[in-house]
Structures are given as C-alpha cells and as structure tokens.
Amino acid sequence: MKIVHASNFSLRENGANYYAMPYKLSNGLTRLGHFVFNYSDRDVANANLFRVRELGHGRANRKLIDICKEIRPDFLLLGHCTIITPETISAIRAAHPAIHVAHWNCDGLFVEKNLARLQALAPLVDMTFVTTAGEDLKQVVGNGGRATFMPNPLDKAIENLRVFEQNPVNDLVFLTGFNSYDKEKLEVCNAIRAKLPDLKFDVRGLYGVPGVWGAEVFDVMANAKMGLNISKRNDVYLYSSDRMAQLMGLGILTLIDKRTRFDEIFSPDELVTYDGVDDLTGKIDYFRKHDDERKKIAENGWRRAHDIFSETVVAQWILDRTFDRPLSQTYAWPTEIIQKP
C-alpha cells in the first residue's frame, strides 16, 4: 500500500522531537510492509523568504495536493498538520475517489482549538483516532464522522533502553514543558519535595529549571529509577501525554494518576497508579526502599507496553479501523467506534 503521512515532522527543530508520534506511526506502517511518504506541512509553510509560516499556508496545501497527484496513495494519514484545510482534503478525495483518509490526534479534547479542528475534519475522513477514550469522544463526531481511541505508541527503535537493568542515580524524574496546566504539576511536585525531602528528585521544566529536548530527554529519564507521569489533565479516561509511553518503553517504573483508569489495561505488577498525593508519596517512598520489587514491576511494564502498544500494533489498528476490516488481532484497549446517532 502507498501511504502519504502528513504531520509535523519538525525539521525546523533539527529533529529534536524525533521521538514524537509521527515518526513512530510511519515506522510502524513501514515495518508492516507499506510505503510511507512523510510530508511536513509546517516545514513547507516555513520555507519562504521571510520565514513567516502564515505566508506559506497556501503553498503547503497546494503541495500536498500535488504530492497525492504524483504518488496516488491508497491512504492519506493526517496527524498534527494544522495548516492543511478541509478544502484540501475534499480536493484530494475528489481527485482520488478510492483513497482512504484518517486523522489522528494526541492532544486533549479539553483544548478548545484542538477539539474544533477534530470536529471540522471528522466528517471528511474515514476515521478519527484520539488518545482519549469513552464518552468524551462523542464531542468529536457532533458534526458527523466516526471516532475511536488510540494509545500513544512505543517504538522499539526509539524506546530502546532497559533501565530496570541499570542502577540510575536519581530516585524519581519528572519532565514537563511550561503551559497553562502547570498548576497541578507544581502542586504535586511541591508535595513530593515537602514529604520526601531526601528524595533524589530530578525535575525539568519547573522551579526555573529548563526543560529538555532531543536525545537529552532520554539521558535524563534513563538516570532515574521511577518516572512520574502527570499530563495536562489527569481525570480523562485513558488520556495521557506520550511521556507514559516513553517511561514504560524505557523500562522505568511509571507512576500515573488512578483517575486515568490505565489500571484497566495494566496490572499493579506492571504500572503503579496512585489515588491522591499521600498515596503517591507513600508509593514513591516504598519503591525507593524496595529496589528488587521496583525493578520487577518496571520490567513487567516494559514488556507488556512494548507488546500491546508497539508502533506496529498501533499502526495495524489504524489500518483495521480506517479500512473497516474485521479486527486483525485482539487489542488491549477499548475498540468501540463512536459516531453521531
């Protein structure tokens, strides 16, 4: 199958986001035996004399149409390509009547602009994939279309360490970038520091400490025995940032808020969930004192996450649902399709 994958492949950042979902999905589709052409709409839009992205919007849309004309793909996969317009998708569909189109998105539905784009594209694509499950998906298909859950994938070529076999210096790591949702992150980190003052706690992106990017992300994570996963929201069914995939994929004992309900997919022997700050700090303290148990859970989580959330499994899920085929395997997550009644 020939596939055009339009997303943000971040050339402008010199590959600093090489571990992001676009690369993993393209890798997964390629490893399944398909040809994948990666198209980075933002890089094309930025490539103008003044380096002003808005000036290149028209060119970025026209170029995607031209690429599809040359390649004649069987499948157009849209990711975080916010420059590509509904009109462009309609034009590609008109020129290639047999093409299948899907849209994936790994941002929260509670972000207004993000939800609006999902709603606008849903009626134009065969399937919308979102890293949120359950009733919240009904918001996506209010104007039509079909939506379903997808997990943040791991990639064996990217998350390629086994930290549970190492002896990291730090007890706990937390990485974040500044955003308007940092209040909860700061409160949780403050509580950990207050309750466990002797904890070797490496925090990046808070307390005036810069965030990290590129290969340094993995250097920092791999130097910790445990990883704290706090997303923009922690009370949304199966929503998490891709940090969870990175931590579990590297073999780091991962702690996540119980309200996300990932304990429906992973057992306590694979993932540590917590119910409130007191429970969190108690578990952090316990596992830093029980290293063998910490390593065993981290290894179990690493093994299962690579098994059920791998780049090839998630890529196959996208193909199964987009092409409306019988499911090719048993998936570990909710598989229902949400559509407007």
C-alpha positions as CSV (number, residue, x, y, z in Angstrom):
1,M,0.0,0.0,0.0
2,K,1.2,3.6,-0.7
3,I,0.6,6.0,2.2
4,V,1.1,9.7,2.5
5,H,1.5,10.7,6.1
6,A,1.0,14.5,6.6
7,S,2.1,15.7,10.1
8,N,4.6,17.9,11.9
9,F,8.0,16.2,11.2
10,S,9.8,19.1,12.9
11,L,12.7,19.8,10.5
12,R,12.9,23.4,11.9
13,E,13.7,22.0,15.3
14,N,16.6,19.9,13.9
15,G,14.9,16.6,14.8
16,A,14.7,17.5,18.5
17,N,11.3,15.9,18.6
18,Y,12.4,12.7,16.8
19,Y,10.6,10.5,19.4
20,A,7.2,12.0,18.7
21,M,4.2,10.1,17.3
22,P,4.5,11.0,13.6
23,Y,7.8,9.1,13.4
24,K,6.6,6.1,15.3
25,L,3.5,5.7,13.2
26,S,5.4,6.0,10.0
27,N,7.9,3.5,11.3
28,G,5.1,1.1,12.2
29,L,3.4,1.4,8.8
30,T,6.8,0.8,7.1
31,R,7.5,-2.3,9.2
32,L,4.1,-3.6,8.3
33,G,5.3,-3.6,4.7
34,H,3.9,-0.3,3.3
35,F,5.5,2.6,1.5
36,V,5.2,5.8,3.5
37,F,5.9,9.3,2.3
38,N,6.3,11.7,5.1
39,Y,5.0,15.3,4.4
40,S,5.7,18.0,7.0
41,D,3.2,20.8,6.3
42,R,4.8,23.3,8.8
43,D,8.3,22.9,7.3
44,V,6.9,23.6,3.8
45,A,5.0,26.6,5.1
46,N,8.0,28.0,6.9
47,A,10.2,27.7,3.7
48,N,9.5,31.2,2.4
49,L,11.7,34.3,2.1
50,F,10.5,35.8,5.4
51,R,10.2,32.5,7.4
52,V,6.7,33.5,8.3
53,R,4.6,30.4,8.5
54,E,1.3,32.1,7.6
55,L,2.7,33.3,4.3
56,G,3.3,29.6,3.3
57,H,-0.1,28.2,4.2
58,G,-1.4,28.2,0.6
59,R,1.8,26.6,-0.7
60,A,1.7,23.9,1.9
61,N,-1.9,22.9,0.9
62,R,-1.1,23.0,-2.8
63,K,1.9,20.9,-2.3
64,L,0.0,18.2,-0.5
65,I,-2.5,18.0,-3.4
66,D,0.4,17.8,-5.8
67,I,2.2,15.0,-3.8
68,C,-1.0,13.0,-3.8
69,K,-1.3,13.5,-7.6
70,E,2.2,12.1,-8.1
71,I,2.1,9.3,-5.6
72,R,-1.6,8.4,-6.0
73,P,-1.7,7.0,-2.4
74,D,-4.2,4.4,-1.2
75,F,-4.2,6.0,2.2
76,L,-3.8,9.6,3.4
77,L,-2.9,9.8,7.1
78,L,-3.3,13.2,8.7
79,G,-1.6,13.9,12.0
80,H,-0.9,17.3,13.6
81,C,-1.0,19.1,10.3
82,T,-3.0,22.1,11.4
83,I,-2.2,24.0,8.2
84,I,-4.0,21.6,6.0
85,T,-7.5,22.8,5.3
86,P,-10.8,20.9,5.0
87,E,-10.9,22.2,1.4
88,T,-7.6,20.5,0.6
89,I,-8.9,17.2,2.0
90,S,-12.0,17.5,-0.1
91,A,-9.9,18.2,-3.2
92,I,-7.7,15.2,-2.7
93,R,-10.8,13.0,-2.2
94,A,-12.4,14.3,-5.4
95,A,-9.2,13.6,-7.4
96,H,-8.7,10.2,-5.9
97,P,-12.2,8.7,-5.3
98,A,-10.8,5.3,-3.9
99,I,-8.5,6.9,-1.3
100,H,-9.0,6.3,2.4
101,V,-8.3,9.1,4.8
102,A,-7.8,9.1,8.6
103,H,-6.9,11.7,11.1
104,W,-5.0,11.1,14.4
105,N,-4.6,13.4,17.3
106,C,-2.8,13.1,20.6
107,D,-3.8,16.3,22.3
108,G,-6.6,16.7,24.8
109,L,-10.2,17.2,23.8
110,F,-10.3,19.8,26.6
111,V,-8.2,22.1,24.4
112,E,-10.8,24.2,22.6
113,K,-8.8,24.8,19.3
114,N,-7.8,21.1,19.2
115,L,-11.4,19.9,19.6
116,A,-12.6,22.4,16.9
117,R,-10.2,21.0,14.4
118,L,-11.2,17.5,15.1
119,Q,-14.8,18.3,14.7
120,A,-14.2,20.1,11.4
121,L,-12.3,17.2,9.9
122,A,-14.3,14.3,11.3
123,P,-17.0,14.3,8.6
124,L,-14.3,14.4,5.8
125,V,-12.2,11.4,6.9
126,D,-13.0,7.7,7.3
127,M,-11.9,7.5,10.9
128,T,-10.6,9.9,13.6
129,F,-8.2,8.5,16.2
130,V,-7.8,10.2,19.5
131,T,-5.7,9.4,22.6
132,T,-8.9,9.7,24.7
133,A,-11.5,7.0,25.2
134,G,-15.1,6.7,26.2
135,E,-17.9,9.2,26.3
136,D,-15.6,12.2,25.6
137,L,-15.2,11.0,22.0
138,K,-18.8,11.9,21.3
139,Q,-17.7,15.6,21.2
140,V,-15.6,14.8,18.1
141,V,-18.4,13.5,16.0
142,G,-21.1,16.1,16.7
143,N,-20.9,17.2,13.0
144,G,-20.6,13.6,11.7
145,G,-17.9,11.1,11.1
146,R,-16.5,8.3,13.2
147,A,-14.0,8.3,16.1
148,T,-12.2,5.8,18.2
149,F,-9.4,5.6,20.7
150,M,-5.7,5.0,20.0
151,P,-2.9,4.7,22.5
152,N,0.4,6.6,22.4
153,P,2.7,4.1,20.7
154,L,6.1,2.9,21.7
155,D,8.8,2.2,19.2
156,K,11.5,-0.4,19.8
157,A,14.0,1.7,17.8
158,I,13.3,4.8,19.9
159,E,12.5,3.5,23.4
160,N,15.4,1.1,23.2
161,L,16.8,1.0,26.8
162,R,16.2,-1.3,29.7
163,V,16.6,1.0,32.7
164,F,15.4,-1.8,35.1
165,E,18.8,-3.5,34.3
166,Q,20.7,-0.4,35.3
167,N,21.4,1.5,38.6
168,P,20.3,5.1,38.0
169,V,21.4,7.9,40.3
170,N,18.0,9.5,40.8
171,D,15.0,8.1,42.6
172,L,12.4,9.9,40.6
173,V,12.2,12.0,37.4
174,F,9.5,14.4,36.1
175,L,9.8,16.2,32.8
176,T,7.4,18.9,31.6
177,G,7.2,22.0,29.5
178,F,5.7,25.3,30.5
179,N,1.9,25.5,29.8
180,S,-1.3,26.8,31.4
181,Y,-1.9,23.4,33.0
182,D,1.2,23.5,35.2
183,K,-0.7,24.3,38.5
184,E,-1.5,20.6,39.3
185,K,2.0,19.6,38.3
186,L,3.6,22.2,40.6
187,E,1.3,21.2,43.5
188,V,2.2,17.6,43.2
189,C,5.9,18.2,42.9
190,N,5.8,20.6,45.8
191,A,4.1,17.9,47.9
192,I,6.7,15.3,47.0
193,R,9.5,17.6,47.9
194,A,7.9,18.5,51.2
195,K,7.1,15.0,52.3
196,L,10.2,13.3,51.0
197,P,13.0,16.0,51.4
198,D,15.8,13.5,50.9
199,L,14.4,12.0,47.7
200,K,16.7,12.3,44.7
201,F,14.0,14.0,42.6
202,D,15.1,15.4,39.2
203,V,12.5,17.9,37.9
204,R,12.9,19.6,34.5
205,G,10.6,22.4,33.3
206,L,9.7,23.7,36.8
207,Y,11.4,25.7,39.5
208,G,13.3,27.7,37.0
209,V,15.0,24.6,35.6
210,P,14.8,24.5,31.8
211,G,13.0,21.6,30.0
212,V,15.0,19.2,27.9
213,W,14.6,18.2,24.3
214,G,16.1,15.8,21.8
215,A,18.4,12.9,22.9
216,E,18.8,14.7,26.3
217,V,15.3,13.7,27.2
218,F,16.3,10.0,27.2
219,D,19.5,10.7,29.0
220,V,17.6,12.4,31.9
221,M,14.9,9.8,32.1
222,A,17.3,6.9,32.0
223,N,19.1,8.3,35.0
224,A,16.0,7.7,37.2
225,K,14.6,4.6,38.8
226,M,11.0,5.9,38.7
227,G,9.1,8.3,36.5
228,L,6.2,10.5,37.3
229,N,3.6,10.9,34.6
230,I,1.4,13.9,35.0
231,S,-0.5,15.2,32.0
232,K,-2.3,18.4,31.2
233,R,-5.4,16.7,32.7
234,N,-5.4,13.6,34.8
235,D,-9.1,12.8,35.1
236,V,-9.8,11.9,31.5
237,Y,-10.4,8.3,30.5
238,L,-7.2,6.8,29.1
239,Y,-5.7,10.2,28.2
240,S,-2.0,10.7,28.9
241,S,0.8,12.6,27.3
242,D,3.3,10.5,25.4
243,R,5.6,10.6,28.4
244,M,3.9,7.5,29.7
245,A,4.9,5.6,26.6
246,Q,8.5,6.9,26.9
247,L,8.8,6.0,30.6
248,M,7.3,2.5,30.3
249,G,9.1,1.9,27.0
250,L,12.5,2.6,28.6
251,G,11.8,0.3,31.5
252,I,11.3,2.9,34.2
253,L,8.8,2.3,37.0
254,T,6.0,4.6,36.0
255,L,3.5,6.3,38.3
256,I,0.2,7.7,37.0
257,D,-3.0,9.1,38.5
258,K,-5.6,6.4,39.1
259,R,-8.3,8.6,37.6
260,T,-6.9,7.9,34.1
261,R,-8.1,4.3,34.5
262,F,-5.0,2.8,32.9
263,D,-5.3,0.1,35.6
264,E,-8.0,-1.3,33.3
265,I,-5.1,-2.2,30.9
266,F,-2.1,-2.7,33.1
267,S,-2.0,-4.7,36.3
268,P,-0.3,-3.4,39.6
269,D,2.6,-5.7,38.7
270,E,3.2,-3.5,35.5
271,L,2.1,0.0,36.3
272,V,1.8,2.0,39.6
273,T,-1.4,4.1,39.9
274,Y,-1.9,6.5,42.8
275,D,-5.0,8.0,44.4
276,G,-4.0,11.4,45.7
277,V,-0.8,12.9,46.8
278,D,-0.5,11.0,50.1
279,D,-0.8,7.7,48.2
280,L,1.7,8.8,45.6
281,T,4.3,9.9,48.1
282,G,3.8,6.7,50.1
283,K,4.4,4.5,47.0
284,I,7.4,6.5,45.9
285,D,8.9,6.0,49.4
286,Y,8.1,2.3,49.3
287,F,9.6,1.6,46.0
288,R,12.8,3.5,46.6
289,K,13.3,1.2,49.6
290,H,12.3,-2.0,47.8
291,D,14.6,-1.9,44.7
292,D,14.1,-5.5,43.6
293,E,10.3,-5.0,43.5
294,R,10.7,-1.7,41.7
295,K,12.8,-3.4,39.0
296,K,10.4,-6.3,38.6
297,I,7.4,-4.1,38.1
298,A,9.4,-1.8,35.7
299,E,10.4,-4.8,33.7
300,N,6.9,-6.3,33.6
301,G,5.5,-2.9,32.5
302,W,8.2,-2.5,29.8
303,R,7.5,-6.0,28.4
304,R,3.7,-5.5,28.3
305,A,3.8,-2.0,27.0
306,H,6.1,-3.0,24.1
307,D,3.8,-5.9,23.4
308,I,0.4,-4.1,23.3
309,F,1.3,-0.5,22.4
310,S,4.1,-1.1,19.9
311,E,4.4,1.0,16.8
312,T,3.3,-1.9,14.6
313,V,0.3,-2.8,16.7
314,V,-1.0,0.8,16.8
315,A,-0.3,1.2,13.0
316,Q,-2.3,-2.0,12.3
317,W,-5.1,-0.7,14.5
318,I,-5.3,2.4,12.4
319,L,-5.5,0.3,9.2
320,D,-8.1,-2.1,10.6
321,R,-10.4,0.7,11.6
322,T,-9.8,3.1,8.6
323,F,-10.4,0.4,6.0
324,D,-13.3,-1.0,8.1
325,R,-11.9,-4.5,8.2
326,P,-12.5,-7.2,10.8
327,L,-10.0,-6.7,13.6
328,S,-6.8,-8.5,12.7
329,Q,-6.0,-9.2,16.4
330,T,-7.2,-8.7,19.9
331,Y,-6.4,-5.2,21.1
332,A,-5.9,-4.4,24.8
333,W,-7.8,-1.1,24.7
334,P,-11.5,-0.1,24.1
335,T,-12.3,-0.8,20.5
336,E,-15.7,0.7,20.1
337,I,-16.4,3.2,17.3
338,I,-18.2,6.4,18.3
339,Q,-20.4,8.1,15.7
340,K,-23.3,10.5,15.7
341,P,-26.7,8.8,16.4
